[in-house]
Amino acid sequence: MEKENEEKKVPSDSKKEKKPKKKKSGFLNTIMGGGWLANEVLTRNAPLFVLIVIYSFIYVSNRYEYERELVEIEKLTKRRDHLKNNLVTLKSEFTSNTRQSEIEKLLKDRNSEVQTTTKPVYSIKK
């Protein structure tokens, strides 16, 4: 009978002596707890990771600066084209207004005493 009791005790003891299961730490717990900072791969390669982060910031900031400069170049190009067109228009108007016939019309309209000479121009020599 004792053998039977011993056999019965063994299974009952094994149930009681079972070790409690360890809780698996989740990914979020590992990140929030900082356990990932103690990882050997990360600690060995920390300078490399820092360098990669710095280069990433430099790359992104240069990209934004480049895009900003492109926008500024485009604005200035449009302004230059606009001013160039105005210059051509004003030059054309000036050329048109400085013709002799236009000047004579302007003088007549203003009732000016200035008239065009009918005699040829001559020079006085000493």
Residue frames as a rotation matrix with the C-alpha (Angstrom) as fourth column:
MET 1
0.559 0.829 0.000 0.00
0.829 -0.559 0.000 0.00
0.000 0.000 -1.000 0.00
GLU 2
0.328 -0.530 -0.782 2.82
0.227 -0.759 0.610 2.28
-0.917 -0.377 -0.129 0.67
LYS 3
-0.703 -0.586 0.402 3.99
0.495 0.002 0.869 1.83
-0.510 0.810 0.289 -2.88
GLU 4
-0.066 0.780 0.623 0.62
0.952 -0.137 0.273 2.86
0.298 0.611 -0.733 -4.12
ASN 5
0.753 0.312 -0.579 0.69
0.545 -0.789 0.284 5.90
-0.368 -0.530 -0.764 -1.86
GLU 6
-0.160 -0.902 -0.400 4.16
0.246 -0.429 0.869 6.79
-0.956 0.041 0.291 -3.06
GLU 7
-0.690 -0.046 0.723 3.06
0.720 0.068 0.691 6.47
-0.081 0.997 -0.014 -6.65
LYS 8
0.375 0.901 0.219 0.05
0.887 -0.418 0.199 8.58
0.271 0.120 -0.955 -5.92
LYS 9
0.549 -0.231 -0.803 2.19
0.427 -0.749 0.507 11.16
-0.718 -0.621 -0.313 -4.13
VAL 10
-0.502 -0.850 0.159 4.56
0.561 -0.181 0.808 11.54
-0.658 0.495 0.568 -6.97
PRO 11
-0.384 0.376 0.843 1.99
0.805 -0.311 0.505 12.73
0.453 0.873 -0.184 -9.46
SER 12
0.711 0.689 -0.141 0.37
0.668 -0.598 0.442 14.96
0.220 -0.409 -0.886 -6.89
ASP 13
0.306 -0.692 -0.654 3.76
0.469 -0.488 0.736 16.43
-0.828 -0.532 0.176 -5.91
SER 14
-0.607 -0.579 0.544 4.72
0.741 -0.165 0.651 17.04
-0.287 0.799 0.529 -9.49
LYS 15
0.169 0.749 0.640 1.60
0.806 -0.479 0.348 19.11
0.567 0.457 -0.685 -9.98
LYS 16
0.892 0.180 -0.415 2.39
0.425 -0.649 0.631 21.22
-0.156 -0.739 -0.656 -6.95
GLU 17
0.175 -0.945 -0.276 6.09
0.414 -0.183 0.892 21.55
-0.893 -0.271 0.359 -7.73
LYS 18
0.273 -0.055 0.960 5.61
0.956 -0.094 -0.277 22.81
0.105 0.994 0.027 -11.25
LYS 19
-0.639 -0.579 -0.507 7.54
0.597 -0.789 0.149 25.99
-0.486 -0.207 0.849 -11.79
PRO 20
0.427 0.804 -0.414 5.44
0.296 -0.557 -0.776 28.96
-0.855 0.209 -0.476 -12.68
LYS 21
0.276 -0.268 0.923 5.79
0.961 0.049 -0.273 29.94
0.028 0.962 0.271 -16.33
LYS 22
-0.564 -0.511 -0.649 7.79
0.470 -0.844 0.257 33.06
-0.679 -0.160 0.716 -17.02
LYS 23
0.610 0.764 -0.210 5.80
0.296 -0.465 -0.834 35.76
-0.735 0.447 -0.510 -18.68
LYS 24
-0.098 -0.600 0.794 7.09
0.993 -0.010 0.115 36.47
-0.061 0.800 0.597 -22.13
SER 25
-0.199 -0.011 -0.980 8.01
0.235 -0.971 -0.037 40.08
-0.951 -0.238 0.196 -22.37
GLY 26
0.640 0.552 0.534 6.37
0.659 -0.036 -0.752 41.69
-0.395 0.833 -0.387 -25.33
PHE 27
-0.084 -0.665 0.743 8.08
0.924 -0.332 -0.192 43.83
0.374 0.670 0.642 -27.91
LEU 28
0.407 0.329 0.852 6.49
0.102 -0.943 0.316 46.97
0.908 -0.042 -0.417 -26.52
ASN 29
0.995 -0.070 -0.078 7.62
0.078 -0.004 0.997 46.12
-0.070 -0.998 0.002 -22.98
THR 30
0.287 -0.951 0.113 11.17
0.922 0.306 0.237 45.58
-0.260 0.036 0.965 -24.22
ILE 31
-0.146 -0.317 0.937 11.22
0.665 -0.733 -0.144 48.94
0.733 0.602 0.318 -25.96
MET 32
0.593 0.464 0.658 9.56
-0.120 -0.757 0.642 50.84
0.796 -0.460 -0.394 -23.14
GLY 33
0.966 -0.211 -0.152 11.68
0.211 0.294 0.932 49.15
-0.152 -0.932 0.329 -20.47
GLY 34
0.583 -0.788 -0.200 14.93
-0.809 -0.586 -0.046 49.94
-0.081 0.188 -0.979 -22.26
GLY 35
0.504 -0.371 0.780 16.01
-0.059 0.886 0.459 46.32
-0.862 -0.278 0.424 -22.53
TRP 36
0.853 -0.154 0.498 16.96
0.522 0.238 -0.819 46.80
0.007 0.959 0.284 -26.15
LEU 37
0.762 -0.605 0.229 19.65
-0.553 -0.793 -0.255 49.30
0.336 0.068 -0.940 -25.10
ALA 38
0.291 -0.655 0.697 21.53
-0.707 0.344 0.618 46.54
-0.645 -0.673 -0.363 -23.31
ASN 39
0.954 0.087 0.286 21.72
0.119 0.768 -0.629 44.41
-0.274 0.634 0.723 -26.45
GLU 40
0.182 -0.982 0.050 25.35
0.369 0.115 0.922 43.54
-0.912 -0.150 0.383 -27.27
VAL 41
-0.099 -0.185 0.978 25.00
0.995 0.004 0.101 44.25
-0.022 0.983 0.183 -30.98
LEU 42
0.748 0.457 0.481 23.66
0.478 -0.874 0.088 47.71
0.461 0.164 -0.872 -30.29
THR 43
0.863 -0.442 -0.244 26.33
-0.016 -0.508 0.861 48.58
-0.505 -0.739 -0.446 -27.76
ARG 44
-0.028 -0.913 0.407 29.14
0.631 0.300 0.715 47.41
-0.775 0.277 0.568 -30.04
ASN 45
-0.417 -0.081 0.905 27.79
0.894 -0.214 0.393 49.34
0.162 0.973 0.162 -33.03
ALA 46
0.400 0.629 -0.667 26.51
0.764 -0.631 -0.137 52.42
-0.507 -0.455 -0.733 -31.22
PRO 47
-0.298 -0.533 -0.792 29.00
-0.010 -0.828 0.561 54.81
-0.955 0.175 0.241 -32.89
LEU 48
-0.946 -0.015 0.325 27.97
0.316 0.200 0.928 53.50
-0.079 0.980 -0.184 -36.29
PHE 49
-0.077 0.995 0.058 24.28
0.991 0.071 0.109 54.01
0.105 0.066 -0.992 -35.49
VAL 50
0.280 0.110 -0.954 24.96
0.462 -0.886 0.034 57.54
-0.841 -0.450 -0.299 -34.25
LEU 51
-0.695 -0.627 -0.352 26.91
-0.052 -0.444 0.894 58.31
-0.717 0.640 0.276 -37.43
ILE 52
-0.733 0.506 0.455 24.08
0.658 0.356 0.664 56.96
0.174 0.786 -0.593 -39.60
VAL 53
0.283 0.873 -0.398 21.55
0.928 -0.354 -0.116 59.12
-0.242 -0.336 -0.910 -37.73
ILE 54
-0.009 -0.367 -0.930 23.73
0.139 -0.922 0.362 62.23
-0.990 -0.126 0.059 -38.13
TYR 55
-0.932 -0.360 0.033 24.19
0.060 -0.064 0.996 61.57
-0.357 0.931 0.081 -41.85
SER 56
-0.362 0.881 0.306 20.44
0.924 0.294 0.246 61.04
0.127 0.371 -0.920 -42.21
PHE 57
0.404 0.485 -0.775 19.73
0.632 -0.761 -0.147 64.44
-0.661 -0.431 -0.614 -40.62
ILE 58
-0.407 -0.639 -0.652 22.30
-0.111 -0.674 0.730 66.10
-0.907 0.370 0.203 -42.86
TYR 59
-0.898 0.088 0.431 20.81
0.432 0.367 0.824 64.42
-0.085 0.926 -0.368 -45.94
VAL 60
0.032 0.999 0.032 17.26
0.999 -0.032 -0.018 65.48
-0.017 0.032 -0.999 -45.11
SER 61
0.353 0.080 -0.932 18.25
0.353 -0.934 0.053 69.06
-0.867 -0.348 -0.358 -44.28
ASN 62
-0.707 -0.638 -0.305 20.25
-0.087 -0.349 0.933 69.35
-0.702 0.686 0.191 -47.52
ARG 63
-0.656 0.542 0.525 17.30
0.753 0.419 0.508 68.01
0.055 0.729 -0.682 -49.46
TYR 64
0.399 0.837 -0.374 14.97
0.855 -0.487 -0.179 70.66
-0.332 -0.248 -0.910 -47.99
GLU 65
0.036 -0.478 -0.877 17.52
0.025 -0.877 0.479 73.40
-0.999 -0.039 -0.020 -48.66
TYR 66
-0.888 -0.375 0.265 17.90
0.221 0.155 0.963 72.20
-0.402 0.914 -0.055 -52.26
GLU 67
-0.241 0.887 0.394 14.14
0.964 0.171 0.204 72.25
0.114 0.429 -0.896 -52.83
ARG 68
0.481 0.373 -0.794 13.88
0.562 -0.826 -0.047 75.74
-0.673 -0.424 -0.606 -51.28
GLU 69
-0.385 -0.712 -0.587 16.63
-0.102 -0.600 0.794 77.01
-0.917 0.365 0.159 -53.58
LEU 70
-0.807 0.150 0.571 14.90
0.582 0.363 0.728 75.48
-0.098 0.920 -0.380 -56.62
VAL 71
0.284 0.957 -0.053 11.70
0.951 -0.288 -0.115 77.34
-0.125 -0.018 -0.992 -55.76
GLU 72
0.355 -0.230 -0.906 13.67
0.172 -0.937 0.305 80.59
-0.919 -0.264 -0.293 -55.35
ILE 73
-0.749 -0.662 0.015 15.45
0.091 -0.080 0.993 80.05
-0.656 0.745 0.120 -58.68
GLU 74
-0.456 0.657 0.600 12.13
0.888 0.286 0.361 79.48
0.065 0.697 -0.714 -60.41
LYS 75
0.553 0.648 -0.524 10.66
0.700 -0.702 -0.130 82.69
-0.452 -0.295 -0.842 -58.92
LEU 76
0.013 -0.643 -0.765 13.70
-0.067 -0.764 0.641 84.69
-0.998 0.042 -0.053 -59.99
THR 77
-0.828 -0.289 0.481 13.59
0.403 0.290 0.868 83.19
-0.391 0.912 -0.124 -63.49
LYS 78
0.046 0.931 0.362 9.94
0.998 -0.054 0.013 84.17
0.032 0.361 -0.932 -63.90
ARG 79
0.599 0.134 -0.789 10.70
0.366 -0.923 0.121 87.68
-0.712 -0.362 -0.602 -62.63
ARG 80
-0.446 -0.851 -0.277 13.66
0.017 -0.317 0.948 87.99
-0.895 0.419 0.156 -65.01
ASP 81
-0.663 0.260 0.702 11.52
0.745 0.322 0.585 86.92
-0.074 0.910 -0.407 -67.98
HIS 82
0.452 0.883 -0.125 8.81
0.878 -0.466 -0.112 89.41
-0.157 -0.059 -0.986 -67.00
LEU 83
0.396 -0.379 -0.836 11.34
0.072 -0.895 0.440 92.25
-0.915 -0.235 -0.328 -66.72
LYS 84
-0.702 -0.667 0.249 12.93
0.250 0.096 0.963 91.24
-0.667 0.738 0.100 -70.00
ASN 85
-0.235 0.714 0.660 9.57
0.969 0.116 0.220 91.43
0.080 0.691 -0.719 -71.74
ASN 86
0.702 0.468 -0.537 8.94
0.560 -0.828 0.010 94.85
-0.440 -0.308 -0.844 -70.19
LEU 87
-0.123 -0.847 -0.517 12.34
0.046 -0.526 0.849 96.02
-0.991 0.081 0.104 -71.39
VAL 88
-0.759 -0.128 0.639 11.60
0.602 0.235 0.763 94.97
-0.248 0.963 -0.102 -74.97
THR 89
0.242 0.936 0.257 8.22
0.966 -0.256 0.024 96.70
0.088 0.242 -0.966 -74.84
LEU 90
0.652 -0.027 -0.758 9.65
0.309 -0.903 0.299 99.93
-0.692 -0.429 -0.580 -73.42
LYS 91
-0.457 -0.885 -0.086 12.52
0.178 -0.186 0.966 99.89
-0.871 0.426 0.243 -75.88
SER 92
-0.505 0.367 0.781 10.09
0.863 0.194 0.466 99.53
0.019 0.910 -0.415 -78.75
GLU 93
0.616 0.777 -0.129 7.93
0.785 -0.619 0.021 102.39
-0.064 -0.114 -0.991 -77.47
PHE 94
0.318 -0.588 -0.744 10.99
0.155 -0.742 0.653 104.59
-0.935 -0.323 -0.144 -76.98
THR 95
-0.715 -0.595 0.366 12.24
0.411 0.065 0.909 103.88
-0.565 0.801 0.198 -80.48
SER 96
-0.133 0.772 0.621 8.82
0.971 -0.024 0.238 104.65
0.199 0.635 -0.747 -81.86
ASN 97
0.747 0.505 -0.433 8.48
0.619 -0.766 0.174 107.89
-0.244 -0.398 -0.885 -79.89
THR 98
0.148 -0.775 -0.615 11.91
0.112 -0.604 0.789 109.25
-0.983 -0.186 -0.003 -80.81
ARG 99
-0.186 -0.141 0.972 11.39
0.967 0.148 0.206 109.13
-0.173 0.979 0.109 -84.54
GLN 100
-0.956 -0.270 -0.113 11.56
0.244 -0.949 0.201 112.53
-0.162 0.164 0.973 -86.16
SER 101
-0.543 0.815 0.200 7.98
0.041 -0.212 0.976 112.37
0.838 0.539 0.082 -87.41
GLU 102
0.215 0.617 -0.757 6.68
0.822 0.304 0.482 111.57
0.528 -0.726 -0.442 -83.92
ILE 103
-0.437 -0.452 -0.778 8.64
0.807 -0.579 -0.116 114.45
-0.398 -0.678 0.617 -82.39
GLU 104
-0.972 0.110 0.209 7.26
0.033 -0.814 0.580 116.85
0.233 0.571 0.787 -84.99
LYS 105
-0.119 0.985 -0.125 3.71
0.334 0.159 0.929 115.71
0.935 0.069 -0.348 -84.22
LEU 106
0.117 0.104 -0.988 4.32
0.989 0.079 0.126 116.21
0.091 -0.991 -0.093 -80.52
LEU 107
-0.787 -0.470 -0.400 5.65
0.502 -0.865 0.030 119.74
-0.360 -0.177 0.916 -81.09
LYS 108
-0.755 0.583 0.299 2.65
-0.020 -0.477 0.879 120.66
0.655 0.658 0.372 -83.25
ASP 109
0.102 0.845 -0.525 0.23
0.630 0.353 0.691 119.35
0.770 -0.401 -0.497 -80.63
ARG 110
0.094 -0.150 -0.984 1.83
0.957 -0.260 0.131 121.51
-0.275 -0.954 0.119 -77.96
ASN 111
0.881 0.258 0.397 1.93
0.412 -0.831 -0.375 124.60
0.233 0.493 -0.838 -80.17
SER 112
0.367 -0.849 -0.379 5.65
0.523 -0.149 0.839 124.95
-0.769 -0.506 0.390 -79.71
GLU 113
0.777 -0.148 -0.612 7.74
-0.469 -0.785 -0.405 127.49
-0.420 0.602 -0.679 -81.63
VAL 114
-0.302 -0.906 0.295 10.46
-0.443 0.408 0.798 124.94
-0.844 0.110 -0.525 -82.24
GLN 115
0.799 0.520 -0.301 10.53
-0.487 0.267 -0.831 123.80
-0.352 0.811 0.467 -85.84
THR 116
0.452 -0.635 0.627 12.59
0.603 0.735 0.310 121.51
-0.658 0.237 0.715 -87.96
THR 117
-0.104 -0.577 -0.810 15.31
-0.336 -0.746 0.574 123.19
-0.936 0.332 -0.116 -89.94
THR 118
0.892 0.387 0.233 15.05
0.112 0.312 -0.944 123.27
-0.438 0.868 0.235 -93.69
LYS 119
0.594 -0.766 -0.245 18.65
-0.746 -0.412 -0.523 124.37
0.300 0.493 -0.816 -94.21
PRO 120
0.616 -0.447 -0.649 21.44
0.326 0.894 -0.306 121.84
0.717 -0.023 0.697 -94.16
VAL 121
0.899 -0.363 -0.244 23.78
0.198 -0.160 0.967 121.75
-0.390 -0.918 -0.071 -91.25
TYR 122
0.575 -0.787 0.225 27.19
0.183 -0.144 -0.972 123.38
0.798 0.600 0.061 -91.82
SER 123
0.580 -0.463 -0.670 30.24
0.792 0.129 0.596 123.72
-0.189 -0.877 0.442 -89.68
ILE 124
0.948 -0.292 0.130 32.33
-0.266 -0.946 -0.182 126.80
0.176 0.138 -0.975 -89.05
LYS 125
0.502 -0.849 -0.165 36.05
0.833 0.526 -0.174 126.41
0.234 -0.050 0.971 -89.54
LYS 126
0.817 -0.285 -0.501 38.57
0.054 -0.828 0.559 128.74
-0.574 -0.484 -0.661 -88.03
